[in-house]
Amino acid sequence: MTRTQQKLMLQKDQLETQEAGALNGPSAGSAAVKFAKEIERIDREYETVARFHDPLGAALARLAATGRAQSTAESR
């Protein structure tokens, strides 16, 4: 599941929780607010991890692996 899909699913769940909270009264609404804050906290943590992830290093590793696979196939 991609990051975009995960974010969309979290937003959908958050919206459903907020709608359910509005129907069930103020106590459910406060739970929805707490839930929304928790989702925001997790999203910030995920963004931090993604920011410090090394996409260039991962791409180079994939290229190196592909190069090894191609050189092995060519030598046969």
mmCIF file of the N, C-alpha and C atoms, coordinates in Angstrom:
data_MODEL
# 
_entry.id   MODEL 
# 
loop_
_atom_site.group_PDB 
_atom_site.id 
_atom_site.type_symbol 
_atom_site.label_atom_id 
_atom_site.label_alt_id 
_atom_site.label_comp_id 
_atom_site.label_asym_id 
_atom_site.label_entity_id 
_atom_site.label_seq_id 
_atom_site.pdbx_PDB_ins_code 
_atom_site.Cartn_x 
_atom_site.Cartn_y 
_atom_site.Cartn_z 
_atom_site.occupancy 
_atom_site.B_iso_or_equiv 
_atom_site.pdbx_formal_charge 
_atom_site.auth_seq_id 
_atom_site.auth_comp_id 
_atom_site.auth_asym_id 
_atom_site.auth_atom_id 
_atom_site.pdbx_PDB_model_num 
ATOM 1   N N  . MET A 1 1  ? 0.847   -1.163  0.000   1.00 0.00 ? 1  MET A N  1 
ATOM 2   C CA . MET A 1 1  ? 0.000   0.000   0.000   1.00 0.00 ? 1  MET A CA 1 
ATOM 3   C C  . MET A 1 1  ? 0.901   1.238   0.000   1.00 0.00 ? 1  MET A C  1 
ATOM 4   N N  . THR A 1 2  ? 0.620   2.141   -0.898  1.00 0.00 ? 2  THR A N  1 
ATOM 5   C CA . THR A 1 2  ? 1.448   3.332   -1.000  1.00 0.00 ? 2  THR A CA 1 
ATOM 6   C C  . THR A 1 2  ? 1.121   4.329   0.103   1.00 0.00 ? 2  THR A C  1 
ATOM 7   N N  . ARG A 1 3  ? 1.991   5.292   0.263   1.00 0.00 ? 3  ARG A N  1 
ATOM 8   C CA . ARG A 1 3  ? 1.805   6.315   1.297   1.00 0.00 ? 3  ARG A CA 1 
ATOM 9   C C  . ARG A 1 3  ? 0.518   7.108   1.038   1.00 0.00 ? 3  ARG A C  1 
ATOM 10  N N  . THR A 1 4  ? 0.252   7.384   -0.239  1.00 0.00 ? 4  THR A N  1 
ATOM 11  C CA . THR A 1 4  ? -0.960  8.127   -0.585  1.00 0.00 ? 4  THR A CA 1 
ATOM 12  C C  . THR A 1 4  ? -2.200  7.331   -0.214  1.00 0.00 ? 4  THR A C  1 
ATOM 13  N N  . GLN A 1 5  ? -2.199  6.039   -0.512  1.00 0.00 ? 5  GLN A N  1 
ATOM 14  C CA . GLN A 1 5  ? -3.340  5.199   -0.162  1.00 0.00 ? 5  GLN A CA 1 
ATOM 15  C C  . GLN A 1 5  ? -3.528  5.148   1.346   1.00 0.00 ? 5  GLN A C  1 
ATOM 16  N N  . GLN A 1 6  ? -2.436  5.038   2.092   1.00 0.00 ? 6  GLN A N  1 
ATOM 17  C CA . GLN A 1 6  ? -2.537  5.008   3.551   1.00 0.00 ? 6  GLN A CA 1 
ATOM 18  C C  . GLN A 1 6  ? -3.127  6.305   4.079   1.00 0.00 ? 6  GLN A C  1 
ATOM 19  N N  . LYS A 1 7  ? -2.665  7.409   3.532   1.00 0.00 ? 7  LYS A N  1 
ATOM 20  C CA . LYS A 1 7  ? -3.158  8.707   3.988   1.00 0.00 ? 7  LYS A CA 1 
ATOM 21  C C  . LYS A 1 7  ? -4.641  8.857   3.670   1.00 0.00 ? 7  LYS A C  1 
ATOM 22  N N  . LEU A 1 8  ? -5.063  8.430   2.488   1.00 0.00 ? 8  LEU A N  1 
ATOM 23  C CA . LEU A 1 8  ? -6.474  8.517   2.124   1.00 0.00 ? 8  LEU A CA 1 
ATOM 24  C C  . LEU A 1 8  ? -7.335  7.647   3.035   1.00 0.00 ? 8  LEU A C  1 
ATOM 25  N N  . MET A 1 9  ? -6.837  6.459   3.360   1.00 0.00 ? 9  MET A N  1 
ATOM 26  C CA . MET A 1 9  ? -7.598  5.579   4.252   1.00 0.00 ? 9  MET A CA 1 
ATOM 27  C C  . MET A 1 9  ? -7.704  6.188   5.645   1.00 0.00 ? 9  MET A C  1 
ATOM 28  N N  . LEU A 1 10 ? -6.614  6.793   6.139   1.00 0.00 ? 10 LEU A N  1 
ATOM 29  C CA . LEU A 1 10 ? -6.657  7.443   7.446   1.00 0.00 ? 10 LEU A CA 1 
ATOM 30  C C  . LEU A 1 10 ? -7.633  8.617   7.446   1.00 0.00 ? 10 LEU A C  1 
ATOM 31  N N  . GLN A 1 11 ? -7.634  9.391   6.361   1.00 0.00 ? 11 GLN A N  1 
ATOM 32  C CA . GLN A 1 11 ? -8.568  10.512  6.278   1.00 0.00 ? 11 GLN A CA 1 
ATOM 33  C C  . GLN A 1 11 ? -10.011 10.018  6.245   1.00 0.00 ? 11 GLN A C  1 
ATOM 34  N N  . LYS A 1 12 ? -10.249 8.943   5.510   1.00 0.00 ? 12 LYS A N  1 
ATOM 35  C CA . LYS A 1 12 ? -11.602 8.375   5.438   1.00 0.00 ? 12 LYS A CA 1 
ATOM 36  C C  . LYS A 1 12 ? -12.040 7.886   6.814   1.00 0.00 ? 12 LYS A C  1 
ATOM 37  N N  . ASP A 1 13 ? -11.165 7.171   7.502   1.00 0.00 ? 13 ASP A N  1 
ATOM 38  C CA . ASP A 1 13 ? -11.489 6.690   8.841   1.00 0.00 ? 13 ASP A CA 1 
ATOM 39  C C  . ASP A 1 13 ? -11.745 7.847   9.795   1.00 0.00 ? 13 ASP A C  1 
ATOM 40  N N  . GLN A 1 14 ? -10.947 8.898   9.672   1.00 0.00 ? 14 GLN A N  1 
ATOM 41  C CA . GLN A 1 14 ? -11.112 10.063  10.532  1.00 0.00 ? 14 GLN A CA 1 
ATOM 42  C C  . GLN A 1 14 ? -12.461 10.725  10.273  1.00 0.00 ? 14 GLN A C  1 
ATOM 43  N N  . LEU A 1 15 ? -12.827 10.864  9.010   1.00 0.00 ? 15 LEU A N  1 
ATOM 44  C CA . LEU A 1 15 ? -14.109 11.476  8.670   1.00 0.00 ? 15 LEU A CA 1 
ATOM 45  C C  . LEU A 1 15 ? -15.264 10.638  9.200   1.00 0.00 ? 15 LEU A C  1 
ATOM 46  N N  . GLU A 1 16 ? -15.178 9.315   9.037   1.00 0.00 ? 16 GLU A N  1 
ATOM 47  C CA . GLU A 1 16 ? -16.231 8.434   9.550   1.00 0.00 ? 16 GLU A CA 1 
ATOM 48  C C  . GLU A 1 16 ? -16.333 8.532   11.060  1.00 0.00 ? 16 GLU A C  1 
ATOM 49  N N  . THR A 1 17 ? -15.201 8.631   11.736  1.00 0.00 ? 17 THR A N  1 
ATOM 50  C CA . THR A 1 17 ? -15.197 8.756   13.193  1.00 0.00 ? 17 THR A CA 1 
ATOM 51  C C  . THR A 1 17 ? -15.830 10.079  13.619  1.00 0.00 ? 17 THR A C  1 
ATOM 52  N N  . GLN A 1 18 ? -15.503 11.147  12.909  1.00 0.00 ? 18 GLN A N  1 
ATOM 53  C CA . GLN A 1 18 ? -16.077 12.451  13.239  1.00 0.00 ? 18 GLN A CA 1 
ATOM 54  C C  . GLN A 1 18 ? -17.588 12.461  12.998  1.00 0.00 ? 18 GLN A C  1 
ATOM 55  N N  . GLU A 1 19 ? -18.014 11.834  11.894  1.00 0.00 ? 19 GLU A N  1 
ATOM 56  C CA . GLU A 1 19 ? -19.449 11.777  11.607  1.00 0.00 ? 19 GLU A CA 1 
ATOM 57  C C  . GLU A 1 19 ? -20.171 10.954  12.668  1.00 0.00 ? 19 GLU A C  1 
ATOM 58  N N  . ALA A 1 20 ? -19.581 9.840   13.065  1.00 0.00 ? 20 ALA A N  1 
ATOM 59  C CA . ALA A 1 20 ? -20.183 9.009   14.103  1.00 0.00 ? 20 ALA A CA 1 
ATOM 60  C C  . ALA A 1 20 ? -20.217 9.769   15.422  1.00 0.00 ? 20 ALA A C  1 
ATOM 61  N N  . GLY A 1 21 ? -19.182 10.550  15.707  1.00 0.00 ? 21 GLY A N  1 
ATOM 62  C CA . GLY A 1 21 ? -19.128 11.350  16.920  1.00 0.00 ? 21 GLY A CA 1 
ATOM 63  C C  . GLY A 1 21 ? -20.212 12.406  16.939  1.00 0.00 ? 21 GLY A C  1 
ATOM 64  N N  . ALA A 1 22 ? -20.492 12.995  15.797  1.00 0.00 ? 22 ALA A N  1 
ATOM 65  C CA . ALA A 1 22 ? -21.528 14.018  15.720  1.00 0.00 ? 22 ALA A CA 1 
ATOM 66  C C  . ALA A 1 22 ? -22.902 13.406  15.978  1.00 0.00 ? 22 ALA A C  1 
ATOM 67  N N  . LEU A 1 23 ? -23.087 12.171  15.582  1.00 0.00 ? 23 LEU A N  1 
ATOM 68  C CA . LEU A 1 23 ? -24.375 11.499  15.777  1.00 0.00 ? 23 LEU A CA 1 
ATOM 69  C C  . LEU A 1 23 ? -24.551 10.998  17.208  1.00 0.00 ? 23 LEU A C  1 
ATOM 70  N N  . ASN A 1 24 ? -23.457 10.656  17.877  1.00 0.00 ? 24 ASN A N  1 
ATOM 71  C CA . ASN A 1 24 ? -23.542 10.037  19.199  1.00 0.00 ? 24 ASN A CA 1 
ATOM 72  C C  . ASN A 1 24 ? -23.458 11.011  20.357  1.00 0.00 ? 24 ASN A C  1 
ATOM 73  N N  . GLY A 1 25 ? -23.198 12.264  20.109  1.00 0.00 ? 25 GLY A N  1 
ATOM 74  C CA . GLY A 1 25 ? -23.180 13.226  21.195  1.00 0.00 ? 25 GLY A CA 1 
ATOM 75  C C  . GLY A 1 25 ? -21.797 13.731  21.529  1.00 0.00 ? 25 GLY A C  1 
ATOM 76  N N  . PRO A 1 26 ? -21.706 14.571  22.572  1.00 0.00 ? 26 PRO A N  1 
ATOM 77  C CA . PRO A 1 26 ? -20.439 15.246  22.880  1.00 0.00 ? 26 PRO A CA 1 
ATOM 78  C C  . PRO A 1 26 ? -19.325 14.323  23.348  1.00 0.00 ? 26 PRO A C  1 
ATOM 79  N N  . SER A 1 27 ? -19.635 13.243  24.067  1.00 0.00 ? 27 SER A N  1 
ATOM 80  C CA . SER A 1 27 ? -18.557 12.373  24.549  1.00 0.00 ? 27 SER A CA 1 
ATOM 81  C C  . SER A 1 27 ? -17.857 11.673  23.389  1.00 0.00 ? 27 SER A C  1 
ATOM 82  N N  . ALA A 1 28 ? -18.638 11.275  22.392  1.00 0.00 ? 28 ALA A N  1 
ATOM 83  C CA . ALA A 1 28 ? -18.035 10.649  21.211  1.00 0.00 ? 28 ALA A CA 1 
ATOM 84  C C  . ALA A 1 28 ? -17.263 11.691  20.407  1.00 0.00 ? 28 ALA A C  1 
ATOM 85  N N  . GLY A 1 29 ? -17.722 12.937  20.421  1.00 0.00 ? 29 GLY A N  1 
ATOM 86  C CA . GLY A 1 29 ? -17.029 14.001  19.702  1.00 0.00 ? 29 GLY A CA 1 
ATOM 87  C C  . GLY A 1 29 ? -15.657 14.262  20.284  1.00 0.00 ? 29 GLY A C  1 
ATOM 88  N N  . SER A 1 30 ? -15.556 14.238  21.620  1.00 0.00 ? 30 SER A N  1 
ATOM 89  C CA . SER A 1 30 ? -14.245 14.459  22.232  1.00 0.00 ? 30 SER A CA 1 
ATOM 90  C C  . SER A 1 30 ? -13.305 13.298  21.922  1.00 0.00 ? 30 SER A C  1 
ATOM 91  N N  . ALA A 1 31 ? -13.859 12.098  21.812  1.00 0.00 ? 31 ALA A N  1 
ATOM 92  C CA . ALA A 1 31 ? -13.034 10.944  21.434  1.00 0.00 ? 31 ALA A CA 1 
ATOM 93  C C  . ALA A 1 31 ? -12.540 11.110  19.998  1.00 0.00 ? 31 ALA A C  1 
ATOM 94  N N  . ALA A 1 32 ? -13.394 11.661  19.146  1.00 0.00 ? 32 ALA A N  1 
ATOM 95  C CA . ALA A 1 32 ? -13.004 11.891  17.751  1.00 0.00 ? 32 ALA A CA 1 
ATOM 96  C C  . ALA A 1 32 ? -11.888 12.925  17.677  1.00 0.00 ? 32 ALA A C  1 
ATOM 97  N N  . VAL A 1 33 ? -11.949 13.940  18.519  1.00 0.00 ? 33 VAL A N  1 
ATOM 98  C CA . VAL A 1 33 ? -10.898 14.964  18.544  1.00 0.00 ? 33 VAL A CA 1 
ATOM 99  C C  . VAL A 1 33 ? -9.586  14.344  19.000  1.00 0.00 ? 33 VAL A C  1 
ATOM 100 N N  . LYS A 1 34 ? -9.643  13.522  20.044  1.00 0.00 ? 34 LYS A N  1 
ATOM 101 C CA . LYS A 1 34 ? -8.431  12.845  20.519  1.00 0.00 ? 34 LYS A CA 1 
ATOM 102 C C  . LYS A 1 34 ? -7.867  11.940  19.433  1.00 0.00 ? 34 LYS A C  1 
ATOM 103 N N  . PHE A 1 35 ? -8.759  11.247  18.737  1.00 0.00 ? 35 PHE A N  1 
ATOM 104 C CA . PHE A 1 35 ? -8.346  10.363  17.651  1.00 0.00 ? 35 PHE A CA 1 
ATOM 105 C C  . PHE A 1 35 ? -7.683  11.170  16.539  1.00 0.00 ? 35 PHE A C  1 
ATOM 106 N N  . ALA A 1 36 ? -8.262  12.310  16.195  1.00 0.00 ? 36 ALA A N  1 
ATOM 107 C CA . ALA A 1 36 ? -7.705  13.151  15.135  1.00 0.00 ? 36 ALA A CA 1 
ATOM 108 C C  . ALA A 1 36 ? -6.314  13.653  15.531  1.00 0.00 ? 36 ALA A C  1 
ATOM 109 N N  . LYS A 1 37 ? -6.146  14.038  16.786  1.00 0.00 ? 37 LYS A N  1 
ATOM 110 C CA . LYS A 1 37 ? -4.837  14.506  17.252  1.00 0.00 ? 37 LYS A CA 1 
ATOM 111 C C  . LYS A 1 37 ? -3.806  13.385  17.194  1.00 0.00 ? 37 LYS A C  1 
ATOM 112 N N  . GLU A 1 38 ? -4.233  12.187  17.541  1.00 0.00 ? 38 GLU A N  1 
ATOM 113 C CA . GLU A 1 38 ? -3.321  11.037  17.489  1.00 0.00 ? 38 GLU A CA 1 
ATOM 114 C C  . GLU A 1 38 ? -2.907  10.746  16.047  1.00 0.00 ? 38 GLU A C  1 
ATOM 115 N N  . ILE A 1 39 ? -3.858  10.828  15.124  1.00 0.00 ? 39 ILE A N  1 
ATOM 116 C CA . ILE A 1 39 ? -3.552  10.613  13.710  1.00 0.00 ? 39 ILE A CA 1 
ATOM 117 C C  . ILE A 1 39 ? -2.567  11.673  13.218  1.00 0.00 ? 39 ILE A C  1 
ATOM 118 N N  . GLU A 1 40 ? -2.774  12.925  13.618  1.00 0.00 ? 40 GLU A N  1 
ATOM 119 C CA . GLU A 1 40 ? -1.850  13.995  13.228  1.00 0.00 ? 40 GLU A CA 1 
ATOM 120 C C  . GLU A 1 40 ? -0.445  13.738  13.786  1.00 0.00 ? 40 GLU A C  1 
ATOM 121 N N  . ARG A 1 41 ? -0.356  13.258  15.030  1.00 0.00 ? 41 ARG A N  1 
ATOM 122 C CA . ARG A 1 41 ? 0.941   12.968  15.637  1.00 0.00 ? 41 ARG A CA 1 
ATOM 123 C C  . ARG A 1 41 ? 1.653   11.861  14.864  1.00 0.00 ? 41 ARG A C  1 
ATOM 124 N N  . ILE A 1 42 ? 0.914   10.818  14.541  1.00 0.00 ? 42 ILE A N  1 
ATOM 125 C CA . ILE A 1 42 ? 1.500   9.696   13.797  1.00 0.00 ? 42 ILE A CA 1 
ATOM 126 C C  . ILE A 1 42 ? 1.937   10.158  12.412  1.00 0.00 ? 42 ILE A C  1 
ATOM 127 N N  . ASP A 1 43 ? 1.123   11.014  11.773  1.00 0.00 ? 43 ASP A N  1 
ATOM 128 C CA . ASP A 1 43 ? 1.467   11.529  10.452  1.00 0.00 ? 43 ASP A CA 1 
ATOM 129 C C  . ASP A 1 43 ? 2.760   12.345  10.511  1.00 0.00 ? 43 ASP A C  1 
ATOM 130 N N  . ARG A 1 44 ? 2.925   13.175  11.553  1.00 0.00 ? 44 ARG A N  1 
ATOM 131 C CA . ARG A 1 44 ? 4.158   13.949  11.706  1.00 0.00 ? 44 ARG A CA 1 
ATOM 132 C C  . ARG A 1 44 ? 5.358   13.024  11.880  1.00 0.00 ? 44 ARG A C  1 
ATOM 133 N N  . GLU A 1 45 ? 5.204   11.976  12.664  1.00 0.00 ? 45 GLU A N  1 
ATOM 134 C CA . GLU A 1 45 ? 6.300   11.026  12.862  1.00 0.00 ? 45 GLU A CA 1 
ATOM 135 C C  . GLU A 1 45 ? 6.664   10.342  11.550  1.00 0.00 ? 45 GLU A C  1 
ATOM 136 N N  . TYR A 1 46 ? 5.639   9.958   10.779  1.00 0.00 ? 46 TYR A N  1 
ATOM 137 C CA . TYR A 1 46 ? 5.882   9.294   9.506   1.00 0.00 ? 46 TYR A CA 1 
ATOM 138 C C  . TYR A 1 46 ? 6.595   10.238  8.537   1.00 0.00 ? 46 TYR A C  1 
ATOM 139 N N  . GLU A 1 47 ? 6.182   11.506  8.512   1.00 0.00 ? 47 GLU A N  1 
ATOM 140 C CA . GLU A 1 47 ? 6.840   12.480  7.641   1.00 0.00 ? 47 GLU A CA 1 
ATOM 141 C C  . GLU A 1 47 ? 8.305   12.652  8.020   1.00 0.00 ? 47 GLU A C  1 
ATOM 142 N N  . THR A 1 48 ? 8.603   12.616  9.311   1.00 0.00 ? 48 THR A N  1 
ATOM 143 C CA . THR A 1 48 ? 9.988   12.726  9.766   1.00 0.00 ? 48 THR A CA 1 
ATOM 144 C C  . THR A 1 48 ? 10.810  11.541  9.281   1.00 0.00 ? 48 THR A C  1 
ATOM 145 N N  . VAL A 1 49 ? 10.250  10.350  9.399   1.00 0.00 ? 49 VAL A N  1 
ATOM 146 C CA . VAL A 1 49 ? 10.947  9.150   8.934   1.00 0.00 ? 49 VAL A CA 1 
ATOM 147 C C  . VAL A 1 49 ? 11.147  9.213   7.428   1.00 0.00 ? 49 VAL A C  1 
ATOM 148 N N  . ALA A 1 50 ? 10.114  9.624   6.701   1.00 0.00 ? 50 ALA A N  1 
ATOM 149 C CA . ALA A 1 50 ? 10.217  9.704   5.250   1.00 0.00 ? 50 ALA A CA 1 
ATOM 150 C C  . ALA A 1 50 ? 11.237  10.760  4.831   1.00 0.00 ? 50 ALA A C  1 
ATOM 151 N N  . ARG A 1 51 ? 11.328  11.855  5.571   1.00 0.00 ? 51 ARG A N  1 
ATOM 152 C CA . ARG A 1 51 ? 12.260  12.932  5.241   1.00 0.00 ? 51 ARG A CA 1 
ATOM 153 C C  . ARG A 1 51 ? 13.698  12.449  5.356   1.00 0.00 ? 51 ARG A C  1 
ATOM 154 N N  . PHE A 1 52 ? 13.987  11.647  6.353   1.00 0.00 ? 52 PHE A N  1 
ATOM 155 C CA . PHE A 1 52 ? 15.359  11.208  6.574   1.00 0.00 ? 52 PHE A CA 1 
ATOM 156 C C  . PHE A 1 52 ? 15.671  9.877   5.895   1.00 0.00 ? 52 PHE A C  1 
ATOM 157 N N  . HIS A 1 53 ? 14.725  9.338   5.168   1.00 0.00 ? 53 HIS A N  1 
ATOM 158 C CA . HIS A 1 53 ? 14.942  8.136   4.365   1.00 0.00 ? 53 HIS A CA 1 
ATOM 159 C C  . HIS A 1 53 ? 15.827  8.530   3.181   1.00 0.00 ? 53 HIS A C  1 
ATOM 160 N N  . ASP A 1 54 ? 16.623  7.622   2.713   1.00 0.00 ? 54 ASP A N  1 
ATOM 161 C CA . ASP A 1 54 ? 17.567  7.925   1.641   1.00 0.00 ? 54 ASP A CA 1 
ATOM 162 C C  . ASP A 1 54 ? 17.062  7.352   0.319   1.00 0.00 ? 54 ASP A C  1 
ATOM 163 N N  . PRO A 1 55 ? 16.228  8.092   -0.425  1.00 0.00 ? 55 PRO A N  1 
ATOM 164 C CA . PRO A 1 55 ? 15.691  7.562   -1.679  1.00 0.00 ? 55 PRO A CA 1 
ATOM 165 C C  . PRO A 1 55 ? 16.768  7.383   -2.750  1.00 0.00 ? 55 PRO A C  1 
ATOM 166 N N  . LEU A 1 56 ? 17.775  8.242   -2.754  1.00 0.00 ? 56 LEU A N  1 
ATOM 167 C CA . LEU A 1 56 ? 18.844  8.103   -3.744  1.00 0.00 ? 56 LEU A CA 1 
ATOM 168 C C  . LEU A 1 56 ? 19.643  6.829   -3.492  1.00 0.00 ? 56 LEU A C  1 
ATOM 169 N N  . GLY A 1 57 ? 19.940  6.567   -2.234  1.00 0.00 ? 57 GLY A N  1 
ATOM 170 C CA . GLY A 1 57 ? 20.662  5.334   -1.895  1.00 0.00 ? 57 GLY A CA 1 
ATOM 171 C C  . GLY A 1 57 ? 19.866  4.095   -2.269  1.00 0.00 ? 57 GLY A C  1 
ATOM 172 N N  . ALA A 1 58 ? 18.558  4.140   -2.035  1.00 0.00 ? 58 ALA A N  1 
ATOM 173 C CA . ALA A 1 58 ? 17.707  2.997   -2.397  1.00 0.00 ? 58 ALA A CA 1 
ATOM 174 C C  . ALA A 1 58 ? 17.685  2.800   -3.913  1.00 0.00 ? 58 ALA A C  1 
ATOM 175 N N  . ALA A 1 59 ? 17.625  3.893   -4.667  1.00 0.00 ? 59 ALA A N  1 
ATOM 176 C CA . ALA A 1 59 ? 17.622  3.792   -6.127  1.00 0.00 ? 59 ALA A CA 1 
ATOM 177 C C  . ALA A 1 59 ? 18.938  3.224   -6.640  1.00 0.00 ? 59 ALA A C  1 
ATOM 178 N N  . LEU A 1 60 ? 20.033  3.669   -6.056  1.00 0.00 ? 60 LEU A N  1 
ATOM 179 C CA . LEU A 1 60 ? 21.335  3.144   -6.468  1.00 0.00 ? 60 LEU A CA 1 
ATOM 180 C C  . LEU A 1 60 ? 21.468  1.663   -6.135  1.00 0.00 ? 60 LEU A C  1 
ATOM 181 N N  . ALA A 1 61 ? 20.933  1.262   -5.001  1.00 0.00 ? 61 ALA A N  1 
ATOM 182 C CA . ALA A 1 61 ? 20.972  -0.159  -4.628  1.00 0.00 ? 61 ALA A CA 1 
ATOM 183 C C  . ALA A 1 61 ? 20.160  -0.994  -5.613  1.00 0.00 ? 61 ALA A C  1 
ATOM 184 N N  . ARG A 1 62 ? 18.998  -0.473  -6.029  1.00 0.00 ? 62 ARG A N  1 
ATOM 185 C CA . ARG A 1 62 ? 18.185  -1.201  -7.019  1.00 0.00 ? 62 ARG A CA 1 
ATOM 186 C C  . ARG A 1 62 ? 18.916  -1.299  -8.341  1.00 0.00 ? 62 ARG A C  1 
ATOM 187 N N  . LEU A 1 63 ? 19.575  -0.206  -8.750  1.00 0.00 ? 63 LEU A N  1 
ATOM 188 C CA . LEU A 1 63 ? 20.332  -0.236  -10.004 1.00 0.00 ? 63 LEU A CA 1 
ATOM 189 C C  . LEU A 1 63 ? 21.484  -1.226  -9.929  1.00 0.00 ? 63 LEU A C  1 
ATOM 190 N N  . ALA A 1 64 ? 22.154  -1.258  -8.795  1.00 0.00 ? 64 ALA A N  1 
ATOM 191 C CA . ALA A 1 64 ? 23.264  -2.190  -8.626  1.00 0.00 ? 64 ALA A CA 1 
ATOM 192 C C  . ALA A 1 64 ? 22.758  -3.630  -8.682  1.00 0.00 ? 64 ALA A C  1 
ATOM 193 N N  . ALA A 1 65 ? 21.617  -3.884  -8.065  1.00 0.00 ? 65 ALA A N  1 
ATOM 194 C CA . ALA A 1 65 ? 21.053  -5.236  -8.083  1.00 0.00 ? 65 ALA A CA 1 
ATOM 195 C C  . ALA A 1 65 ? 20.631  -5.614  -9.501  1.00 0.00 ? 65 ALA A C  1 
ATOM 196 N N  . THR A 1 66 ? 20.065  -4.675  -10.230 1.00 0.00 ? 66 THR A N  1 
ATOM 197 C CA . THR A 1 66 ? 19.655  -4.932  -11.615 1.00 0.00 ? 66 THR A CA 1 
ATOM 198 C C  . THR A 1 66 ? 20.879  -5.180  -12.481 1.00 0.00 ? 66 THR A C  1 
ATOM 199 N N  . GLY A 1 67 ? 21.928  -4.429  -12.265 1.00 0.00 ? 67 GLY A N  1 
ATOM 200 C CA . GLY A 1 67 ? 23.166  -4.610  -13.029 1.00 0.00 ? 67 GLY A CA 1 
ATOM 201 C C  . GLY A 1 67 ? 23.772  -5.976  -12.789 1.00 0.00 ? 67 GLY A C  1 
ATOM 202 N N  . ARG A 1 68 ? 23.742  -6.439  -11.553 1.00 0.00 ? 68 ARG A N  1 
ATOM 203 C CA . ARG A 1 68 ? 24.258  -7.777  -11.243 1.00 0.00 ? 68 ARG A CA 1 
ATOM 204 C C  . ARG A 1 68 ? 23.409  -8.849  -11.901 1.00 0.00 ? 68 ARG A C  1 
ATOM 205 N N  . ALA A 1 69 ? 22.090  -8.653  -11.900 1.00 0.00 ? 69 ALA A N  1 
ATOM 206 C CA . ALA A 1 69 ? 21.194  -9.645  -12.510 1.00 0.00 ? 69 ALA A CA 1 
ATOM 207 C C  . ALA A 1 69 ? 21.408  -9.699  -14.011 1.00 0.00 ? 69 ALA A C  1 
ATOM 208 N N  . GLN A 1 70 ? 21.604  -8.533  -14.648 1.00 0.00 ? 70 GLN A N  1 
ATOM 209 C CA . GLN A 1 70 ? 21.817  -8.496  -16.089 1.00 0.00 ? 70 GLN A CA 1 
ATOM 210 C C  . GLN A 1 70 ? 23.161  -9.078  -16.464 1.00 0.00 ? 70 GLN A C  1 
ATOM 211 N N  . SER A 1 71 ? 24.205  -8.785  -15.689 1.00 0.00 ? 71 SER A N  1 
ATOM 212 C CA . SER A 1 71 ? 25.526  -9.318  -16.009 1.00 0.00 ? 71 SER A CA 1 
ATOM 213 C C  . SER A 1 71 ? 25.563  -10.829 -15.836 1.00 0.00 ? 71 SER A C  1 
ATOM 214 N N  . THR A 1 72 ? 24.822  -11.365 -14.887 1.00 0.00 ? 72 THR A N  1 
ATOM 215 C CA . THR A 1 72 ? 24.754  -12.799 -14.685 1.00 0.00 ? 72 THR A CA 1 
ATOM 216 C C  . THR A 1 72 ? 24.032  -13.462 -15.849 1.00 0.00 ? 72 THR A C  1 
ATOM 217 N N  . ALA A 1 73 ? 22.958  -12.828 -16.339 1.00 0.00 ? 73 ALA A N  1 
ATOM 218 C CA . ALA A 1 73 ? 22.196  -13.379 -17.458 1.00 0.00 ? 73 ALA A CA 1 
ATOM 219 C C  . ALA A 1 73 ? 23.030  -13.326 -18.745 1.00 0.00 ? 73 ALA A C  1 
ATOM 220 N N  . GLU A 1 74 ? 23.824  -12.271 -18.913 1.00 0.00 ? 74 GLU A N  1 
ATOM 221 C CA . GLU A 1 74 ? 24.648  -12.138 -20.124 1.00 0.00 ? 74 GLU A CA 1 
ATOM 222 C C  . GLU A 1 74 ? 25.801  -13.135 -20.149 1.00 0.00 ? 74 GLU A C  1 
ATOM 223 N N  . SER A 1 75 ? 26.306  -13.525 -18.986 1.00 0.00 ? 75 SER A N  1 
ATOM 224 C CA . SER A 1 75 ? 27.441  -14.437 -18.936 1.00 0.00 ? 75 SER A CA 1 
ATOM 225 C C  . SER A 1 75 ? 27.033  -15.885 -19.195 1.00 0.00 ? 75 SER A C  1 
ATOM 226 N N  . ARG A 1 76 ? 25.752  -16.160 -19.169 1.00 0.00 ? 76 ARG A N  1 
ATOM 227 C CA . ARG A 1 76 ? 25.280  -17.549 -19.408 1.00 0.00 ? 76 ARG A CA 1 
ATOM 228 C C  . ARG A 1 76 ? 25.252  -17.898 -20.833 1.00 0.00 ? 76 ARG A C  1 
# 
